[in-house]
Amino acid sequence: LAAVPGADGPVLVLADIGDNLQQRESIRLLMLPIPAPDAAGFYPTHVELLHSLILRFPDGPRDCESVAYDTASGQILFMSKRDKPPRLYGINAERAMREDEITLEFLGEVPGFRPPTPMDLLREPERGEWISQPTGMDISADGRIAAVITYRSLYLFSREGAESWAQAFRKKPLEFPGPPGSYEEAVGFIPDQDSVIVTTEKLPAPIYRLDLNRESAKHPAHASATEP
């Protein structure tokens, strides 16, 4: 999921992009208005689709579970999961809203995720090889911090000055091991941008919050944060 600006207000992007076996020749995005509650607080059971878009990776099928909107570049960004290192792709959001079929642009590799240790592989024989691969991503509303979740850790990347995210993602991130769930695949900033929410793919689905010191988050060696 990601939210992008639209002509009549924010648009919710549903990204049908997962591909565990890396066999899909194309993926797709579905765009719809963000549902609003009525006076009684109830949400509609039906929302009309605004647009549908078919996407292809320029270098063949990729398993991808991470998507986010970047306010600075106006791009929707995608980060692959099973590539080592993961690969970053992008598409202009305005173009995505008006075209029916597009090939994504490859932007660069993301080498900063800590690889699995021998102990990780012993503890997680079925998925240990993928324990440090990205499963979710969000970018703060000011376009300065990206949060990427893996099965083992939450990573924060900082974008400085006029850097692109392709450049920022090549820098060493700030890593927070945990939380102690099993299938963390969802991450997002809360509206004030000072906390990150993480939750899991499977039930039970606890919600974790990481409160950030935003200035320290830009400098991994001097960072601090709190976890309720």
KEVEXMI-867746 format. One record per residue (C-alpha): residue in three letters; x, y, z. Coordinates in steps of 0.25 Angstrom, whole numbers, plus 2048, in hexadecimal, padded with zeros to 3 digits. Example, Ala and Ser with C-alpha at 12.3 -4.5 7.8 and 13.67 -1.06 7.14 Angstrom:
ALA8317EE81F
SER8377FC81D
This chain:
LEU800800800
ALA80480E7FD
ALA7FD81C7FD
VAL8008267F1
PRO7FB8337EE
GLY7EF8347E4
ALA7E783F7DD
ASP7DB83D7E7
GLY7E38397F3
PRO7EC82E7F8
VAL7EC8217F0
LEU7EE8137F7
VAL7F780A7EE
LEU7F57FB7F0
ALA8017F47EB
ASP7FF7E67E6
ILE80E7E47E5
GLY8127D77ED
ASP8187CC7E5
ASN81F7C17EE
LEU8237B97E2
GLN8277C57D9
GLN81E7C07CE
ARG8157CB7CB
GLU8177D27BE
SER8107DE7C3
ILE80A7E47D0
ARG8007EF7D2
LEU7FB7FB7DA
LEU7ED7FE7DE
MET7E980D7E2
LEU7DD8117E9
PRO7D981D7F2
ILE7DC81B801
PRO7CF817807
ALA7C9821811
PRO7C081E81C
ASP7B182381D
ALA7AB82B828
ALA7AA81F830
GLY7B881B82F
PHE7B580F825
TYR7BE80D818
PRO7B780980B
THR7B77FB807
HIS7BA7FF7F8
VAL7C48097F2
GLU7C480B7E3
LEU7D28087DC
LEU7D88147D6
HIS7E380E7CE
SER7EA8017CC
LEU7F98007C7
ILE8017F47C2
LEU8107F57C5
ARG81C7ED7C0
PHE82A7EC7C6
PRO8357F07BC
ASP83D7E47C0
GLY8337D97C1
PRO82A7D47CC
ARG82D7D87DA
ASP8277D57E7
CYS8237E27ED
GLU81C7E57FA
SER8207F47FD
VAL81A8007F7
ALA81A80F7FB
TYR81781D7F6
ASP8228277F6
THR81D8357F7
ALA82B83B7F3
SER82B8347E5
GLY81D8317E3
GLN8208237E1
ILE81A8167E6
LEU82680D7EA
PHE8277FE7EA
MET8327F67F1
SER8347E77ED
LYS8347DC7F8
ARG83C7D07F3
ASP8477D77EC
LYS8547D87F4
PRO8567E47F5
PRO8487E97F3
ARG8457F17E7
LEU83E7FF7E6
TYR8348027DB
GLY82B80F7D9
ILE8208157D1
ASN81A8237D0
ALA80D8237D8
GLU80682D7CF
ARG80A8247C3
ALA8058187CA
MET7F781E7CC
ARG7F58207BD
GLU7FC8157B6
ASP7F78067B5
GLU8057FF7B3
ILE8138037B7
THR8217FD7B9
LEU8278017C6
GLU8348097C7
PHE8408027CE
LEU84680C7D8
GLY8518047DF
GLU8557FA7E9
VAL8527FB7F8
PRO85E7F47FF
GLY85D7F880D
PHE8557EC813
ARG85C7E481D
PRO85D7D5817
PRO8587C981F
THR8627C3829
PRO8657B582B
MET85C7B5837
ASP8507BC82F
LEU8517B0825
LEU8517A6831
ARG8457AD838
GLU83D7AF82B
PRO8407A3822
GLU8347A6819
ARG8367B5817
GLY8447B881D
GLU8497BB80F
TRP83F7C680D
ILE83F7CC81C
SER8467D9818
GLN83E7DB80B
PRO8347E780A
THR8267E480C
GLY8207F280E
MET82380080C
ASP81E80E80F
ILE82481C80D
SER821828817
ALA818833811
ASP82483D811
GLY82B833808
ARG837832811
ILE837824818
ALA833817812
ALA82F80B81B
VAL8327FD816
ILE82D7F181E
THR8337E381C
TYR8307D6824
ARG83C7D982E
SER83D7E982F
LEU8377F682C
TYR8417FF824
LEU84180E822
PHE847815816
SER849824816
ARG84982D80A
GLU85283A80B
GLY851847803
ALA84E8447F4
GLU8528357F5
SER84982C7ED
TRP84381F7F4
ALA84C8177EB
GLN85881E7F1
ALA85381E7FF
PHE85080F7FF
ARG85E80C7FC
LYS86281280A
LYS86380A817
PRO85680A81D
LEU85280A82C
GLU84E7FC830
PHE8447F983C
PRO8447EA83E
GLY8367E4840
PRO82A7E5843
PRO8297D6848
GLY81E7D383E
SER81E7C8833
TYR81A7CE826
GLU81C7DD827
GLU8177E2819
ALA8117F081C
VAL8177FD820
GLY81280B820
PHE815819826
ILE80A81F82F
PRO80582D82A
ASP80E835833
GLN81A82D82D
ASP82182B83A
SER81D81D83C
VAL81D810833
ILE812805834
VAL8167F7831
THR80C7EB830
THR80C7DD82B
GLU8067D581F
LYS8007C9828
LEU7F77C8834
PRO7F97CC83F
ALA7FD7DA839
PRO8037E2844
ILE8067F1841
TYR8137F7845
ARG817805846
LEU82580B845
ASP82781984A
LEU831821842
ASN83B82C845
ARG83B831837
GLU848839838
SER84F82D83E
ALA849824833
LYS85182C829
HIS85E82782F
PRO85E819833
ALA86A81A83C
HIS863823845
ALA85581E844
SER84B81B84F
ALA83D817850
THR833811859
GLU829805858
PRO81D804861
